Amino acid sequence: MATEDRKERVDRELIELLNEVRIALPGVQVLFAFLLVVPFQQAFSQLSDVGRYVYFGGLVASAVAIAFLITPASYHRLNLRRGVEEKEQMLFTSSRLTIVGTGFLAIGIGCSMFLIADFMFGLEAAILVSLATLAVIASLWYALPLIRRHGGSEAEKRA
């Protein structure tokens, strides 16, 4: 098996990152669209003050997630023909932006779960459901990869 040089590796990793973002972006856009129409629903007027704040927090978090998740594609497009050093910096920056974006997406999802559970079952259930949702997301999106990263074999760490 032929090994790739630094430029090939950076190019491949950048394409992989952009493909990963391409998967997350439609989900956050659908969430944002859902949150945009919520105030126009008849039941929105029945939301408590806490519910309105959580709604607005979820809307803002989703909008910020969209901004962070679109940035790597825009960054790449504006700096497409750069040298390896600049592309590697673009890769590292875009990776951080994506991680932050998924964090805001998680907040948006947690807030949405709060709203739905609050409306259907009350405040206590809303708190429990939203915290459980955030715990699952944190475990799968962040803890699992970090644990595997630090606990993998030497070959996995080099890959």
C-alpha positions as CSV (number, residue, x, y, z in Angstrom):
1,M,0.0,0.0,0.0
2,A,1.4,3.4,-1.0
3,T,1.7,6.0,1.7
4,E,0.4,9.5,1.0
5,D,2.6,12.6,1.3
6,R,1.7,15.5,3.5
7,K,-0.2,17.4,0.8
8,E,-2.3,14.4,-0.1
9,R,-3.1,13.8,3.6
10,V,-4.1,17.4,4.2
11,D,-6.2,17.4,1.0
12,R,-7.9,14.1,2.0
13,E,-8.6,15.2,5.5
14,L,-10.0,18.5,4.3
15,I,-12.4,16.7,1.9
16,E,-13.4,14.3,4.7
17,L,-14.1,17.3,7.0
18,L,-16.2,19.0,4.4
19,N,-18.2,15.8,3.7
20,E,-18.8,15.4,7.5
21,V,-20.2,19.0,7.6
22,R,-22.3,18.2,4.6
23,I,-24.0,15.5,6.7
24,A,-24.7,17.7,9.8
25,L,-25.8,20.8,8.0
26,P,-29.3,19.6,6.7
27,G,-30.2,18.5,10.2
28,V,-29.4,21.8,11.8
29,Q,-31.2,23.6,8.9
30,V,-34.4,21.5,9.5
31,L,-34.2,22.2,13.2
32,F,-33.9,25.9,12.5
33,A,-36.8,25.8,10.1
34,F,-38.9,24.0,12.8
35,L,-38.0,26.7,15.3
36,L,-38.8,29.5,12.9
37,V,-42.4,28.3,12.5
38,V,-43.1,27.5,16.2
39,P,-44.1,31.1,17.2
40,F,-46.8,31.1,14.5
41,Q,-48.5,28.0,16.0
42,Q,-51.6,28.6,18.1
43,A,-50.2,26.8,21.1
44,F,-47.1,29.1,21.3
45,S,-49.1,31.7,23.3
46,Q,-49.5,29.0,26.0
47,L,-45.7,28.8,26.6
48,S,-44.5,29.9,30.0
49,D,-41.8,32.6,30.3
50,V,-39.2,29.8,30.8
51,G,-40.5,28.1,27.6
52,R,-40.1,31.3,25.6
53,Y,-36.5,31.8,26.9
54,V,-35.7,28.2,26.1
55,Y,-37.3,28.6,22.6
56,F,-35.3,31.7,21.9
57,G,-32.1,30.1,23.2
58,G,-32.7,27.1,20.9
59,L,-33.4,29.4,17.9
60,V,-30.2,31.4,18.5
61,A,-28.1,28.2,19.1
62,S,-29.4,26.7,15.9
63,A,-28.6,29.9,13.9
64,V,-25.1,30.0,15.4
65,A,-24.6,26.3,14.6
66,I,-25.5,27.0,11.0
67,A,-22.9,29.8,10.9
68,F,-20.2,27.6,12.3
69,L,-21.0,24.6,10.2
70,I,-21.2,26.6,6.9
71,T,-17.9,28.4,7.6
72,P,-15.6,25.6,6.7
73,A,-17.1,25.4,3.2
74,S,-16.9,29.1,2.7
75,Y,-13.3,29.2,4.2
76,H,-12.3,26.4,1.8
77,R,-13.9,28.1,-1.2
78,L,-12.2,31.4,-0.5
79,N,-8.8,29.8,0.0
80,L,-9.0,26.9,-2.4
81,R,-5.6,27.2,-4.1
82,R,-3.3,27.7,-1.1
83,G,-0.1,26.0,-0.2
84,V,0.1,23.0,2.1
85,E,0.9,25.1,5.2
86,E,-2.2,27.3,4.7
87,K,-4.4,24.3,3.8
88,E,-3.3,22.5,7.0
89,Q,-4.1,25.6,9.0
90,M,-7.5,25.8,7.2
91,L,-8.1,22.1,8.2
92,F,-7.3,22.7,11.8
93,T,-9.4,25.9,12.0
94,S,-12.3,24.3,10.2
95,S,-12.2,21.3,12.4
96,R,-12.5,23.5,15.5
97,L,-15.3,25.4,13.9
98,T,-17.2,22.2,13.2
99,I,-16.8,21.0,16.8
100,V,-18.1,24.3,18.1
101,G,-21.0,24.2,15.5
102,T,-22.0,20.7,16.7
103,G,-22.0,22.0,20.2
104,F,-24.4,24.7,19.3
105,L,-26.5,22.1,17.4
106,A,-26.6,20.0,20.5
107,I,-27.9,23.0,22.5
108,G,-30.5,23.7,19.8
109,I,-31.7,20.0,19.9
110,G,-31.8,20.1,23.8
111,C,-33.9,23.3,23.7
112,S,-36.3,21.8,21.1
113,M,-36.7,18.7,23.3
114,F,-37.4,20.9,26.3
115,L,-40.1,22.7,24.4
116,I,-41.9,19.6,23.1
117,A,-41.7,17.8,26.5
118,D,-42.8,20.9,28.4
119,F,-45.8,21.3,26.1
120,M,-46.7,17.7,26.3
121,F,-45.8,16.7,29.9
122,G,-44.8,19.7,32.0
123,L,-41.7,21.4,33.3
124,E,-40.2,18.5,35.2
125,A,-40.4,16.1,32.3
126,A,-39.0,18.8,30.0
127,I,-35.9,19.3,32.2
128,L,-35.4,15.5,32.4
129,V,-35.8,14.9,28.7
130,S,-33.7,17.8,27.6
131,L,-30.9,16.9,30.0
132,A,-31.1,13.2,29.0
133,T,-30.9,14.2,25.3
134,L,-27.9,16.4,25.9
135,A,-26.2,13.6,27.9
136,V,-26.7,11.2,25.0
137,I,-25.4,13.7,22.5
138,A,-22.4,14.6,24.7
139,S,-21.6,10.9,25.2
140,L,-21.8,10.0,21.5
141,W,-20.5,13.1,19.8
142,Y,-17.7,14.0,22.2
143,A,-17.0,11.5,25.0
144,L,-16.9,8.4,22.8
145,P,-14.5,9.8,20.2
146,L,-12.2,11.2,22.9
147,I,-12.2,8.0,24.8
148,R,-11.4,6.0,21.6
149,R,-8.8,8.5,20.7
150,H,-6.9,8.1,23.9
151,G,-7.5,4.4,24.4
152,G,-6.9,3.1,20.9
153,S,-3.9,1.1,19.7
154,E,-0.7,2.8,18.5
155,A,-1.7,2.1,14.9
156,E,-5.1,3.8,15.4
157,K,-3.4,6.8,17.0
158,R,-1.1,7.2,14.0
159,A,-4.0,6.9,11.4
